[in-house]
Amino acid sequence: MVTYSQKPPVAVITVTYSPGRHLTAFLDSLTEATAQGTHVILADNGSVDGSPEEAARTRRKVEFLPTGGNLGYGTGMNVGARHLQPLRDAGEVDPEFLVLSNPDVVFNEGAIDELIACARRWPEAGAVGPQIVEPDGSIYPSARALPDMRNGIGHALLGQIWPKNPWTRAYRDDADMATERTAGWLSGSCLLVRWDAFDAVGGFDERYFMYMEDVDLGDRLARAGYENIYCPAATITHAKGHVAGKHADTMLPAHHESAYRFQADRLPHWWQAPARLLIRIGLKTRSALAVARTRPSNRKDS
């Protein structure tokens, strides 16, 4: 069981967008996730279900922070981090570590303490990610290789129609999800980050509305000399995609636009323009096909 601690609470930021019942389970699980306690920021991107406001009214150390609109995941996280900075400076929250999480996550007992212990074992860690258990009990491949030209494009174009293709296997890098290890990037659904590392790279790139912002963050942390560490001793469950599933027409194109931005940023030269164009055409085509598959038939019997 969690015991009382004199340490300041761990700051937790979650970006909310009408999270409903998921938020209750998320907040309930935090009470057993760390002995330090938590101070939670609900960076709200325009919820209409009232659940974030209700949570802030009825729970201690839970703040409702409207971001001003549906700004996207990374921007919402950055807004929350900026809001917390005075509390960090005053020593009212843990000055070393910060938790960034989706609101549809449930932490196992001691999960945040395990993430902190792991970060201390890896002094160069900029981000530490837990083992993520999906609703069906399977382990999500949350610690992956960075996408390069080959595996990124191959996965983007063939991942859904040929799931076992070699580029997708290389991109997922999921052969070993039982060992504490370095990774190219970690799923942004739940991350422990070092405040100093997060600040050093400027937080999330706010050009990403949704998706790939975690890939980009992992890459920029590595380029700045930090490590991304997968920590299976810390476990969470994740009701993945509760928002995306309701808004496929918006989220699927956003996913493909983010994938293009990530690759295009890493192909900046004029002579790389043909590669950028090929990626753009391929991802636009894949996005259109993916959206079409989610739409019910609009045809009526004559």
Phi and psi restraints in degrees (value plus and minus 20) as a CYANA .aco file:
   2 VAL   PHI     -92.2   -52.2
   2 VAL   PSI     117.2   157.2
   3 THR   PHI    -132.7   -92.7
   3 THR   PSI     142.2   182.2
   4 TYR   PHI     -84.9   -44.9
   4 TYR   PSI     123.4   163.4
   5 SER   PHI    -152.7  -112.7
   5 SER   PSI     123.4   163.4
   6 GLN   PHI    -102.0   -62.0
   6 GLN   PSI     -29.2    10.8
   7 LYS   PHI     -88.6   -48.6
   7 LYS   PSI     131.0   171.0
   8 PRO   PHI     -85.7   -45.7
   8 PRO   PSI     134.6   174.6
   9 PRO   PHI     -84.9   -44.9
   9 PRO   PSI     134.4   174.4
  10 VAL   PHI    -100.8   -60.8
  10 VAL   PSI     108.9   148.9
  11 ALA   PHI     -94.2   -54.2
  11 ALA   PSI     115.2   155.2
  12 VAL   PHI    -147.4  -107.4
  12 VAL   PSI     107.4   147.4
  13 ILE   PHI    -133.1   -93.1
  13 ILE   PSI     112.2   152.2
  14 THR   PHI    -152.1  -112.1
  14 THR   PSI     119.7   159.7
  15 VAL   PHI    -114.9   -74.9
  15 VAL   PSI     100.5   140.5
  16 THR   PHI    -127.1   -87.1
  16 THR   PSI     125.4   165.4
  17 TYR   PHI    -171.5  -131.5
  17 TYR   PSI      60.3   100.3
  18 SER   PHI      31.9    71.9
  18 SER   PSI      41.3    81.3
  19 PRO   PHI     -97.2   -57.2
  19 PRO   PSI     -33.2     6.8
  20 GLY   PHI      37.6    77.6
  20 GLY   PSI    -157.5  -117.5
  21 ARG   PHI     -83.8   -43.8
  21 ARG   PSI     -44.6    -4.6
  22 HIS   PHI     -79.9   -39.9
  22 HIS   PSI     -56.7   -16.7
  23 LEU   PHI     -85.1   -45.1
  23 LEU   PSI     -59.1   -19.1
  24 THR   PHI     -80.5   -40.5
  24 THR   PSI     -67.1   -27.1
  25 ALA   PHI     -83.7   -43.7
  25 ALA   PSI     -59.8   -19.8
  26 PHE   PHI     -79.9   -39.9
  26 PHE   PSI     -72.7   -32.7
  27 LEU   PHI     -86.6   -46.6
  27 LEU   PSI     -58.8   -18.8
  28 ASP   PHI     -79.5   -39.5
  28 ASP   PSI     -60.3   -20.3
  29 SER   PHI     -89.8   -49.8
  29 SER   PSI     -43.5    -3.5
  30 LEU   PHI     -86.9   -46.9
  30 LEU   PSI     -45.1    -5.1
  31 THR   PHI     -83.7   -43.7
  31 THR   PSI     -46.7    -6.7
  32 GLU   PHI    -128.0   -88.0
  32 GLU   PSI     -17.4    22.6
  33 ALA   PHI    -103.4   -63.4
  33 ALA   PSI     -43.2    -3.2
  34 THR   PHI    -173.1  -133.1
  34 THR   PSI     122.7   162.7
  35 ALA   PHI     -92.4   -52.4
  35 ALA   PSI     -36.9     3.1
  36 GLN   PHI     -98.4   -58.4
  36 GLN   PSI     -36.8     3.2
  37 GLY   PHI      59.8    99.8
  37 GLY   PSI     151.4   191.4
  38 THR   PHI    -155.0  -115.0
  38 THR   PSI     134.2   174.2
  39 HIS   PHI    -141.7  -101.7
  39 HIS   PSI      94.1   134.1
  40 VAL   PHI    -125.5   -85.5
  40 VAL   PSI     112.5   152.5
  41 ILE   PHI    -128.6   -88.6
  41 ILE   PSI     101.3   141.3
  42 LEU   PHI    -116.0   -76.0
  42 LEU   PSI      72.0   112.0
  43 ALA   PHI     -98.0   -58.0
  43 ALA   PSI      81.6   121.6
  44 ASP   PHI    -116.7   -76.7
  44 ASP   PSI     105.0   145.0
  45 ASN   PHI    -116.5   -76.5
  45 ASN   PSI       4.3    44.3
  46 GLY   PHI      91.9   131.9
  46 GLY   PSI      17.3    57.3
  47 SER   PHI     -80.4   -40.4
  47 SER   PSI     126.9   166.9
  48 VAL   PHI    -141.1  -101.1
  48 VAL   PSI     -18.8    21.2
  49 ASP   PHI    -114.8   -74.8
  49 ASP   PSI     -24.5    15.5
  50 GLY   PHI      58.5    98.5
  50 GLY   PSI     -24.8    15.2
  51 SER   PHI     -88.0   -48.0
  51 SER   PSI     -59.7   -19.7
  52 PRO   PHI     -84.6   -44.6
  52 PRO   PSI     -62.4   -22.4
  53 GLU   PHI     -81.6   -41.6
  53 GLU   PSI     -62.5   -22.5
  54 GLU   PHI     -83.1   -43.1
  54 GLU   PSI     -61.2   -21.2
  55 ALA   PHI     -82.6   -42.6
  55 ALA   PSI     -61.7   -21.7
  56 ALA   PHI     -88.3   -48.3
  56 ALA   PSI     -52.1   -12.1
  57 ARG   PHI     -91.8   -51.8
  57 ARG   PSI     -51.8   -11.8
  58 THR   PHI    -128.4   -88.4
  58 THR   PSI     -24.4    15.6
  59 ARG   PHI    -144.9  -104.9
  59 ARG   PSI     123.4   163.4
  60 ARG   PHI     -95.8   -55.8
  60 ARG   PSI     128.6   168.6
  61 LYS   PHI      37.9    77.9
  61 LYS   PSI      13.3    53.3
  62 VAL   PHI    -147.0  -107.0
  62 VAL   PSI      99.2   139.2
  63 GLU   PHI    -131.7   -91.7
  63 GLU   PSI     115.9   155.9
  64 PHE   PHI    -112.6   -72.6
  64 PHE   PSI     102.0   142.0
  65 LEU   PHI    -147.9  -107.9
  65 LEU   PSI      75.2   115.2
  66 PRO   PHI     -84.4   -44.4
  66 PRO   PSI     113.4   153.4
  67 THR   PHI    -108.6   -68.6
  67 THR   PSI     -33.4     6.6
  68 GLY   PHI      83.3   123.3
  68 GLY   PSI     -19.2    20.8
  69 GLY   PHI     136.0   176.0
  69 GLY   PSI    -197.4  -157.4
  70 ASN   PHI    -102.5   -62.5
  70 ASN   PSI      65.6   105.6
  71 LEU   PHI    -109.6   -69.6
  71 LEU   PSI     -26.9    13.1
  72 GLY   PHI      78.6   118.6
  72 GLY   PSI     146.1   186.1
  73 TYR   PHI     -88.2   -48.2
  73 TYR   PSI     -73.2   -33.2
  74 GLY   PHI     -83.2   -43.2
  74 GLY   PSI     -62.9   -22.9
  75 THR   PHI     -83.9   -43.9
  75 THR   PSI     -61.4   -21.4
  76 GLY   PHI     -79.2   -39.2
  76 GLY   PSI     -61.8   -21.8
  77 MET   PHI     -82.6   -42.6
  77 MET   PSI     -62.4   -22.4
  78 ASN   PHI     -84.6   -44.6
  78 ASN   PSI     -58.9   -18.9
  79 VAL   PHI     -80.5   -40.5
  79 VAL   PSI     -64.2   -24.2
  80 GLY   PHI     -82.7   -42.7
  80 GLY   PSI     -61.1   -21.1
  81 ALA   PHI     -85.9   -45.9
  81 ALA   PSI     -60.9   -20.9
  82 ARG   PHI     -84.0   -44.0
  82 ARG   PSI     -57.8   -17.8
  83 HIS   PHI     -84.7   -44.7
  83 HIS   PSI     -53.1   -13.1
  84 LEU   PHI    -100.4   -60.4
  84 LEU   PSI     -36.9     3.1
  85 GLN   PHI     -75.1   -35.1
  85 GLN   PSI     -64.1   -24.1
  86 PRO   PHI     -81.3   -41.3
  86 PRO   PSI     -55.7   -15.7
  87 LEU   PHI     -87.2   -47.2
  87 LEU   PSI     -58.0   -18.0
  88 ARG   PHI     -84.4   -44.4
  88 ARG   PSI     -66.1   -26.1
  89 ASP   PHI     -81.3   -41.3
  89 ASP   PSI     -52.6   -12.6
  90 ALA   PHI    -105.7   -65.7
  90 ALA   PSI     -22.1    17.9
  91 GLY   PHI      55.8    95.8
  91 GLY   PSI      -1.6    38.4
  92 GLU   PHI    -107.2   -67.2
  92 GLU   PSI     -33.1     6.9
  93 VAL   PHI    -152.4  -112.4
  93 VAL   PSI     142.3   182.3
  94 ASP   PHI     -74.3   -34.3
  94 ASP   PSI     102.8   142.8
  95 PRO   PHI    -100.2   -60.2
  95 PRO   PSI     -27.6    12.4
  96 GLU   PHI    -122.1   -82.1
  96 GLU   PSI     -58.8   -18.8
  97 PHE   PHI    -145.4  -105.4
  97 PHE   PSI     131.3   171.3
  98 LEU   PHI    -160.3  -120.3
  98 LEU   PSI     116.6   156.6
  99 VAL   PHI    -124.4   -84.4
  99 VAL   PSI     110.9   150.9
 100 LEU   PHI    -136.9   -96.9
 100 LEU   PSI     103.7   143.7
 101 SER   PHI    -168.9  -128.9
 101 SER   PSI     129.6   169.6
 102 ASN   PHI     -88.8   -48.8
 102 ASN   PSI     133.8   173.8
 103 PRO   PHI    -100.6   -60.6
 103 PRO   PSI     -24.5    15.5
 104 ASP   PHI    -121.5   -81.5
 104 ASP   PSI       7.2    47.2
 105 VAL   PHI    -122.4   -82.4
 105 VAL   PSI     125.7   165.7
 106 VAL   PHI    -143.5  -103.5
 106 VAL   PSI     103.0   143.0
 107 PHE   PHI    -103.8   -63.8
 107 PHE   PSI     114.4   154.4
 108 ASN   PHI     -90.8   -50.8
 108 ASN   PSI     141.2   181.2
 109 GLU   PHI     -76.8   -36.8
 109 GLU   PSI     110.1   150.1
 110 GLY   PHI      56.1    96.1
 110 GLY   PSI     -12.9    27.1
 111 ALA   PHI     -82.1   -42.1
 111 ALA   PSI     -63.8   -23.8
 112 ILE   PHI     -88.3   -48.3
 112 ILE   PSI     -58.9   -18.9
 113 ASP   PHI     -81.9   -41.9
 113 ASP   PSI     -56.8   -16.8
 114 GLU   PHI     -85.9   -45.9
 114 GLU   PSI     -59.2   -19.2
 115 LEU   PHI     -83.9   -43.9
 115 LEU   PSI     -62.0   -22.0
 116 ILE   PHI     -84.8   -44.8
 116 ILE   PSI     -63.1   -23.1
 117 ALA   PHI     -80.9   -40.9
 117 ALA   PSI     -59.4   -19.4
 118 CYS   PHI     -84.7   -44.7
 118 CYS   PSI     -63.3   -23.3
 119 ALA   PHI     -80.3   -40.3
 119 ALA   PSI     -55.0   -15.0
 120 ARG   PHI     -91.9   -51.9
 120 ARG   PSI     -48.0    -8.0
 121 ARG   PHI     -92.7   -52.7
 121 ARG   PSI     -43.0    -3.0
 122 TRP   PHI    -140.7  -100.7
 122 TRP   PSI      65.4   105.4
 123 PRO   PHI     -82.3   -42.3
 123 PRO   PSI     -38.2     1.8
 124 GLU   PHI    -113.7   -73.7
 124 GLU   PSI     -14.5    25.5
 125 ALA   PHI     -87.9   -47.9
 125 ALA   PSI     105.9   145.9
 126 GLY   PHI    -114.1   -74.1
 126 GLY   PSI     -49.5    -9.5
 127 ALA   PHI    -164.4  -124.4
 127 ALA   PSI     124.0   164.0
 128 VAL   PHI    -150.7  -110.7
 128 VAL   PSI     112.4   152.4
 129 GLY   PHI    -140.4  -100.4
 129 GLY   PSI     124.9   164.9
 130 PRO   PHI    -105.3   -65.3
 130 PRO   PSI     152.0   192.0
 131 GLN   PHI     -93.3   -53.3
 131 GLN   PSI     112.3   152.3
 132 ILE   PHI    -130.7   -90.7
 132 ILE   PSI      99.3   139.3
 133 VAL   PHI    -119.5   -79.5
 133 VAL   PSI     107.9   147.9
 134 GLU   PHI    -102.7   -62.7
 134 GLU   PSI     145.3   185.3
 135 PRO   PHI     -75.9   -35.9
 135 PRO   PSI     -47.9    -7.9
 136 ASP   PHI    -105.7   -65.7
 136 ASP   PSI     -16.8    23.2
 137 GLY   PHI      72.7   112.7
 137 GLY   PSI     -26.5    13.5
 138 SER   PHI     -98.5   -58.5
 138 SER   PSI     139.0   179.0
 139 ILE   PHI    -113.3   -73.3
 139 ILE   PSI     103.7   143.7
 140 TYR   PHI     -97.6   -57.6
 140 TYR   PSI     114.7   154.7
 141 PRO   PHI     -94.5   -54.5
 141 PRO   PSI      62.0   102.0
 142 SER   PHI    -113.1   -73.1
 142 SER   PSI     -25.5    14.5
 143 ALA   PHI    -138.9   -98.9
 143 ALA   PSI      86.8   126.8
 144 ARG   PHI    -146.3  -106.3
 144 ARG   PSI     147.3   187.3
 145 ALA   PHI     -97.2   -57.2
 145 ALA   PSI     131.6   171.6
 146 LEU   PHI     -88.1   -48.1
 146 LEU   PSI     117.3   157.3
 147 PRO   PHI     -91.5   -51.5
 147 PRO   PSI     108.0   148.0
 148 ASP   PHI    -125.8   -85.8
 148 ASP   PSI    -192.3  -152.3
 149 MET   PHI     -75.7   -35.7
 149 MET   PSI     -62.4   -22.4
 150 ARG   PHI     -95.8   -55.8
 150 ARG   PSI     -79.0   -39.0
 151 ASN   PHI     -93.7   -53.7
 151 ASN   PSI     -49.0    -9.0
 152 GLY   PHI     -86.0   -46.0
 152 GLY   PSI     -68.2   -28.2
 153 ILE   PHI     -90.0   -50.0
 153 ILE   PSI     -62.7   -22.7
 154 GLY   PHI     -80.5   -40.5
 154 GLY   PSI     -63.5   -23.5
 155 HIS   PHI     -85.5   -45.5
 155 HIS   PSI     -64.8   -24.8
 156 ALA   PHI     -80.9   -40.9
 156 ALA   PSI     -60.5   -20.5
 157 LEU   PHI    -106.0   -66.0
 157 LEU   PSI     -49.9    -9.9
 158 LEU   PHI    -138.3   -98.3
 158 LEU   PSI     -27.4    12.6
 159 GLY   PHI     -77.3   -37.3
 159 GLY   PSI     -57.1   -17.1
 160 GLN   PHI    -105.3   -65.3
 160 GLN   PSI     -54.1   -14.1
 161 ILE   PHI    -110.1   -70.1
 161 ILE   PSI     -38.6     1.4
 162 TRP   PHI    -163.4  -123.4
 162 TRP   PSI      55.4    95.4
 163 PRO   PHI     -78.9   -38.9
 163 PRO   PSI     -46.6    -6.6
 164 LYS   PHI    -113.3   -73.3
 164 LYS   PSI      -7.5    32.5
 165 ASN   PHI     -82.9   -42.9
 165 ASN   PSI     132.8   172.8
 166 PRO   PHI     -85.0   -45.0
 166 PRO   PSI     -47.6    -7.6
 167 TRP   PHI     -92.8   -52.8
 167 TRP   PSI     -59.7   -19.7
 168 THR   PHI     -86.0   -46.0
 168 THR   PSI     -60.2   -20.2
 169 ARG   PHI     -82.4   -42.4
 169 ARG   PSI     -61.1   -21.1
 170 ALA   PHI     -87.3   -47.3
 170 ALA   PSI     -59.0   -19.0
 171 TYR   PHI     -86.6   -46.6
 171 TYR   PSI     -62.5   -22.5
 172 ARG   PHI     -90.1   -50.1
 172 ARG   PSI     -53.8   -13.8
 173 ASP   PHI      28.1    68.1
 173 ASP   PSI      25.7    65.7
 174 ASP   PHI    -129.8   -89.8
 174 ASP   PSI       4.0    44.0
 175 ALA   PHI     -85.5   -45.5
 175 ALA   PSI     -50.7   -10.7
 176 ASP   PHI    -150.0  -110.0
 176 ASP   PSI      78.9   118.9
 177 MET   PHI    -129.5   -89.5
 177 MET   PSI      -0.6    39.4
 178 ALA   PHI    -133.2   -93.2
 178 ALA   PSI     -27.6    12.4
 179 THR   PHI    -134.5   -94.5
 179 THR   PSI     116.0   156.0
 180 GLU   PHI     -85.5   -45.5
 180 GLU   PSI     106.9   146.9
 181 ARG   PHI    -184.3  -144.3
 181 ARG   PSI     148.5   188.5
 182 THR   PHI     -99.6   -59.6
 182 THR   PSI     136.6   176.6
 183 ALA   PHI    -163.9  -123.9
 183 ALA   PSI     143.1   183.1
 184 GLY   PHI     -88.9   -48.9
 184 GLY   PSI     -61.6   -21.6
 185 TRP   PHI    -176.5  -136.5
 185 TRP   PSI     144.1   184.1
 186 LEU   PHI    -146.6  -106.6
 186 LEU   PSI     127.4   167.4
 187 SER   PHI     -77.9   -37.9
 187 SER   PSI     110.4   150.4
 188 GLY   PHI     -96.1   -56.1
 188 GLY   PSI     -19.2    20.8
 189 SER   PHI     -84.8   -44.8
 189 SER   PSI     -44.7    -4.7
 190 CYS   PHI    -181.0  -141.0
 190 CYS   PSI      98.7   138.7
 191 LEU   PHI    -158.9  -118.9
 191 LEU   PSI     119.5   159.5
 192 LEU   PHI    -117.8   -77.8
 192 LEU   PSI     105.0   145.0
 193 VAL   PHI    -140.7  -100.7
 193 VAL   PSI     129.0   169.0
 194 ARG   PHI     -95.6   -55.6
 194 ARG   PSI     107.4   147.4
 195 TRP   PHI     -70.5   -30.5
 195 TRP   PSI     -68.0   -28.0
 196 ASP   PHI     -81.5   -41.5
 196 ASP   PSI     -58.8   -18.8
 197 ALA   PHI     -88.8   -48.8
 197 ALA   PSI     -64.1   -24.1
 198 PHE   PHI     -80.4   -40.4
 198 PHE   PSI     -63.5   -23.5
 199 ASP   PHI     -86.7   -46.7
 199 ASP   PSI     -58.2   -18.2
 200 ALA   PHI     -81.6   -41.6
 200 ALA   PSI     -52.8   -12.8
 201 VAL   PHI    -119.8   -79.8
 201 VAL   PSI     -15.6    24.4
 202 GLY   PHI      59.6    99.6
 202 GLY   PSI       2.2    42.2
 203 GLY   PHI      49.0    89.0
 203 GLY   PSI    -173.4  -133.4
 204 PHE   PHI     -95.8   -55.8
 204 PHE   PSI     129.0   169.0
 205 ASP   PHI     -95.1   -55.1
 205 ASP   PSI      95.0   135.0
 206 GLU   PHI     -97.5   -57.5
 206 GLU   PSI     -20.2    19.8
 207 ARG   PHI     -93.4   -53.4
 207 ARG   PSI     -39.5     0.5
 208 TYR   PHI    -105.0   -65.0
 208 TYR   PSI      99.2   139.2
 209 PHE   PHI     -93.9   -53.9
 209 PHE   PSI     -68.4   -28.4
 210 MET   PHI    -181.7  -141.7
 210 MET   PSI     123.5   163.5
 211 TYR   PHI      58.1    98.1
 211 TYR   PSI     123.7   163.7
 212 MET   PHI      51.4    91.4
 212 MET   PSI     -29.2    10.8
 213 GLU   PHI     -85.2   -45.2
 213 GLU   PSI     -48.0    -8.0
 214 ASP   PHI     -95.5   -55.5
 214 ASP   PSI     -55.6   -15.6
 215 VAL   PHI     -83.3   -43.3
 215 VAL   PSI     -67.3   -27.3
 216 ASP   PHI     -81.6   -41.6
 216 ASP   PSI     -62.4   -22.4
 217 LEU   PHI     -82.1   -42.1
 217 LEU   PSI     -65.3   -25.3
 218 GLY   PHI     -79.9   -39.9
 218 GLY   PSI     -60.7   -20.7
 219 ASP   PHI     -85.8   -45.8
 219 ASP   PSI     -64.8   -24.8
 220 ARG   PHI     -89.4   -49.4
 220 ARG   PSI     -54.1   -14.1
 221 LEU   PHI     -81.7   -41.7
 221 LEU   PSI     -65.1   -25.1
 222 ALA   PHI     -83.9   -43.9
 222 ALA   PSI     -61.2   -21.2
 223 ARG   PHI     -84.8   -44.8
 223 ARG   PSI     -46.4    -6.4
 224 ALA   PHI    -108.3   -68.3
 224 ALA   PSI     -17.5    22.5
 225 GLY   PHI      77.8   117.8
 225 GLY   PSI     -12.7    27.3
 226 TYR   PHI    -116.8   -76.8
 226 TYR   PSI     146.7   186.7
 227 GLU   PHI    -133.1   -93.1
 227 GLU   PSI     130.2   170.2
 228 ASN   PHI    -125.1   -85.1
 228 ASN   PSI      99.7   139.7
 229 ILE   PHI    -136.1   -96.1
 229 ILE   PSI     107.2   147.2
 230 TYR   PHI    -110.1   -70.1
 230 TYR   PSI     109.2   149.2
 231 CYS   PHI    -145.9  -105.9
 231 CYS   PSI      69.5   109.5
 232 PRO   PHI     -89.5   -49.5
 232 PRO   PSI     -33.5     6.5
 233 ALA   PHI     -87.5   -47.5
 233 ALA   PSI     -43.6    -3.6
 234 ALA   PHI    -116.3   -76.3
 234 ALA   PSI     107.7   147.7
 235 THR   PHI    -147.5  -107.5
 235 THR   PSI     118.7   158.7
 236 ILE   PHI    -152.4  -112.4
 236 ILE   PSI     144.0   184.0
 237 THR   PHI    -133.3   -93.3
 237 THR   PSI     130.8   170.8
 238 HIS   PHI    -158.8  -118.8
 238 HIS   PSI      99.2   139.2
 239 ALA   PHI    -104.2   -64.2
 239 ALA   PSI      49.8    89.8
 240 LYS   PHI     -76.1   -36.1
 240 LYS   PSI     112.8   152.8
 241 GLY   PHI      60.3   100.3
 241 GLY   PSI       5.2    45.2
 242 HIS   PHI     -87.8   -47.8
 242 HIS   PSI     -48.9    -8.9
 243 VAL   PHI    -103.6   -63.6
 243 VAL   PSI     -66.7   -26.7
 244 ALA   PHI     -78.9   -38.9
 244 ALA   PSI     -57.0   -17.0
 245 GLY   PHI     -84.8   -44.8
 245 GLY   PSI     -48.0    -8.0
 246 LYS   PHI    -104.8   -64.8
 246 LYS   PSI     -39.8     0.2
 247 HIS   PHI    -151.3  -111.3
 247 HIS   PSI      29.6    69.6
 248 ALA   PHI     -81.5   -41.5
 248 ALA   PSI     -55.3   -15.3
 249 ASP   PHI     -81.7   -41.7
 249 ASP   PSI     -49.4    -9.4
 250 THR   PHI    -111.5   -71.5
 250 THR   PSI     -64.4   -24.4
 251 MET   PHI     -93.5   -53.5
 251 MET   PSI     -58.1   -18.1
 252 LEU   PHI     -84.6   -44.6
 252 LEU   PSI     -67.3   -27.3
 253 PRO   PHI     -81.7   -41.7
 253 PRO   PSI     -56.2   -16.2
 254 ALA   PHI     -82.1   -42.1
 254 ALA   PSI     -59.7   -19.7
 255 HIS   PHI     -80.1   -40.1
 255 HIS   PSI     -67.1   -27.1
 256 HIS   PHI     -91.7   -51.7
 256 HIS   PSI     -54.0   -14.0
 257 GLU   PHI     -84.4   -44.4
 257 GLU   PSI     -60.0   -20.0
 258 SER   PHI     -86.4   -46.4
 258 SER   PSI     -59.5   -19.5
 259 ALA   PHI     -81.4   -41.4
 259 ALA   PSI     -59.6   -19.6
 260 TYR   PHI     -85.3   -45.3
 260 TYR   PSI     -64.5   -24.5
 261 ARG   PHI     -79.1   -39.1
 261 ARG   PSI     -63.6   -23.6
 262 PHE   PHI     -79.4   -39.4
 262 PHE   PSI     -68.8   -28.8
 263 GLN   PHI     -89.9   -49.9
 263 GLN   PSI     -61.2   -21.2
 264 ALA   PHI     -85.3   -45.3
 264 ALA   PSI     -56.6   -16.6
 265 ASP   PHI     -81.3   -41.3
 265 ASP   PSI     -47.1    -7.1
 266 ARG   PHI    -118.1   -78.1
 266 ARG   PSI     -13.3    26.7
 267 LEU   PHI    -150.7  -110.7
 267 LEU   PSI      43.3    83.3
 268 PRO   PHI    -103.2   -63.2
 268 PRO   PSI     -33.3     6.7
 269 HIS   PHI    -101.4   -61.4
 269 HIS   PSI     135.8   175.8
 270 TRP   PHI     -79.8   -39.8
 270 TRP   PSI     -56.7   -16.7
 271 TRP   PHI     -95.2   -55.2
 271 TRP   PSI     -26.4    13.6
 272 GLN   PHI    -116.0   -76.0
 272 GLN   PSI     -15.3    24.7
 273 ALA   PHI     -76.6   -36.6
 273 ALA   PSI     -61.8   -21.8
 274 PRO   PHI     -79.5   -39.5
 274 PRO   PSI     -57.8   -17.8
 275 ALA   PHI     -86.6   -46.6
 275 ALA   PSI     -60.4   -20.4
 276 ARG   PHI     -82.8   -42.8
 276 ARG   PSI     -61.3   -21.3
 277 LEU   PHI     -84.7   -44.7
 277 LEU   PSI     -62.4   -22.4
 278 LEU   PHI     -81.0   -41.0
 278 LEU   PSI     -63.6   -23.6
 279 ILE   PHI     -83.7   -43.7
 279 ILE   PSI     -64.3   -24.3
 280 ARG   PHI     -79.2   -39.2
 280 ARG   PSI     -68.0   -28.0
 281 ILE   PHI     -83.9   -43.9
 281 ILE   PSI     -65.7   -25.7
 282 GLY   PHI     -81.7   -41.7
 282 GLY   PSI     -64.0   -24.0
 283 LEU   PHI     -91.9   -51.9
 283 LEU   PSI     -57.1   -17.1
 284 LYS   PHI     -81.7   -41.7
 284 LYS   PSI     -62.4   -22.4
 285 THR   PHI     -84.4   -44.4
 285 THR   PSI     -66.4   -26.4
 286 ARG   PHI     -82.9   -42.9
 286 ARG   PSI     -59.0   -19.0
 287 SER   PHI     -83.6   -43.6
 287 SER   PSI     -66.2   -26.2
 288 ALA   PHI     -80.9   -40.9
 288 ALA   PSI     -61.6   -21.6
 289 LEU   PHI     -86.9   -46.9
 289 LEU   PSI     -59.6   -19.6
 290 ALA   PHI     -85.6   -45.6
 290 ALA   PSI     -62.4   -22.4
 291 VAL   PHI     -84.7   -44.7
 291 VAL   PSI     -61.9   -21.9
 292 ALA   PHI     -79.8   -39.8
 292 ALA   PSI     -56.0   -16.0
 293 ARG   PHI     -89.0   -49.0
 293 ARG   PSI     -42.0    -2.0
 294 THR   PHI    -107.7   -67.7
 294 THR   PSI     -32.2     7.8
 295 ARG   PHI    -111.5   -71.5
 295 ARG   PSI     112.7   152.7
 296 PRO   PHI     -88.1   -48.1
 296 PRO   PSI     135.5   175.5
 297 SER   PHI     -84.1   -44.1
 297 SER   PSI     114.1   154.1
 298 ASN   PHI    -116.2   -76.2
 298 ASN   PSI     -18.7    21.3
 299 ARG   PHI     -93.3   -53.3
 299 ARG   PSI     120.8   160.8
 300 LYS   PHI    -133.8   -93.8
 300 LYS   PSI     129.4   169.4
 301 ASP   PHI     -86.5   -46.5
 301 ASP   PSI     115.6   155.6
